[in-house]
Amino acid sequence: MSSTISVDEAGRIELPKAIRDRFQLSVGSQLRVESIGDHLELTPVGREASESAIVERNGLLMVPSTGASFDALDAVALERERREADILG
């Protein structure tokens, strides 16, 4: 997914709702920002599943839910857009 956003007078940016939803970002979520060449990269902090977060239930390994809402249809649509952009340029 690609979109153009603006920086306000205080230096803030607002991420589009589709991106916030896809990465389960809410008020207080932390992002790491890196300058890479001529672009910026934002990465959610603390989202990686660690071995300690993995539990076994009924013989299956599971990562407990964060409690954040997730819309599978939106996730599929975003992934399709990303793949189309990768393929079509």
KAURMO-V419670 format. One record per helix or strand. SS is the DSSP state (alpha for helix, beta for strand). FROM is the first residue (numbers start at 1). TO is the last residue. Records with the same first field share a line. If there is no record, write none. Layout:
SS: FROM-TO  FROM-TO
This chain:
alpha: 17-22  51-53  72-88
beta: 31-36  39-44  54-57  60-63
